[in-house]
């Protein structure tokens, strides 16, 4: 691990933690703002995403402490758009998830070939984020559309 930048890795993991925690708040807020006939399954899905964000933040924090760092008490950006249509919520979710996935890619670049534990963690989280992005993308499509949703 001669090229391993431990401090930059800790900063990136803390950034991940902050983004994931902002996702917890974001998805919890969204779950409170859903109305209409499809409320129950959508609220359940949003609450599950909030719990997943908390789990992801905890994993990142554990890795920060494994490296001897101090987990951040900050939270990522939370902009209230006042848009609560399901489509608006999903588009905001897509944007947030893409931003989070990009930071996992940054982590992978930092640790690639330097730490198997961190490399595998980054790959696993990228896999989960990419699958989540695909799920949200499919939710934004009109039935019968095969092409991915373009923001």
N, C-alpha and C positions, 0 to 999 in steps of 0.2 A: 504493500500500500504506500509506495514511495510518492506517488502523485496525488494522494488522497487529501483533499481540502476539507478537513473536519469542520472548521468554522462555517464555511459556505454551505456544507451539507446540513449543519444544524439550523442555519438561517432558512434554508429551503424547506426543511421539515417543519419549522415553525410557521412558515408561510402556508404550507399545506394545512397545518392545524388550524390556522386562522380562517382559511377559506372553507374548510370543512365545517367549522363552528358557525360561520356565517350561513352556510347551507342549512344547518339545524334551525336557526332562527327563521330563515327565509321559508323553509318548507313548513315549519310550524305555523307561521303567519298565513301562508297560502291555505293551509288546511282549515283555518278559521274563516276564510273568505269565500269558500265555495258554496254556492247555492244552486238549487235546481234539482231536476229529476235524477241526475247521475251523481249527486253529492256523496253518497255513502262509499262507493268504490273509489272515487277520486280522493276523498279525504283519507281513506285507508292507505292508498298508495303514497300520498304526500307525507303522512305520519311515518310510514315505513322508510321513506327517504330521509326524514329528519333523524330517525334512529340510526340509519346507516351512516349518516354524516357524523354523528357522535362517535360511533364505533371507529370510523376512519380517523377522526381527530385523536382519539385515544391511542390508536396504533402509532400515529406519527409522534405523539408525545412520548410514548414508550421508547421509541427509537432515539429521540432527542436525549432522554436520560441515559440510554445505553451508551451514547457517545460522550456523556459527561456534560451535556448542555442543560439549560434551564428552559422548560416549556413556556411558551408565550402565554400571557394572559390577555392578549389582544384578540380582536375578532375582525374578520375581513369586512370589506365595504358592504353596507346595507342601505341601498337607495330605495326609497319607497316611491314607486311610480304611480300609485293610486289606480293602477289598471288591474282589475280582478276578474276579467273574463278568462275562462279556462285557456283559451288560445294565448292570451297575454301572459298568463302564469307559465304556461309551457314554454313560450319563447324566452322568457326571462330565465327559466330553469335551464334551457339549452345553452344560453349565453354563460351562465354561472358554471355549468358543468364543463363547458369547453375551456373556460379559464382555468378551472381546477385541473383538468387533464393536462393542460400545457405545463403546469408547474410539476406534475408528476413526470412528464417528459424531461424537464430541466433536471430533476433529481436523477433520473436514469442516466442522463449524460454525465452528470457529476461523478456517479459511483460506478459506471460501467467498467468492468475489469478491475475494480478496486475493492469491492466488498460484495461477496455473494449474498449476504443477508439483505443489504440495502438494495442491491440490484434486483433480487427476486421480489422484494417488497414493491419496488417501483413498477416492475412488470405486472405484478398481480393487480395493483391499483389502476394502472393504465388499462388493463383488460376490463376491470369492473367499470371504469369511467366510460370507456368506449362502448360497452354494452348498454350502459345507461343512456348515453347520448343517442344510440340507435333506437332505444325504446321510446324516448321522448320524440325523436324525429318521426317515428312511425305514428305516434299519437297525433302529430301535427298534420299528417297527410290526410287528404280526402280519400274515402274508400275507393279503391280501384287504382289509385296513383301508385306506380311502381318506383318512380324517381324520388330520391330523398328530398325532403323539405329544404328549401333554400331561404335563408333569412334575408 
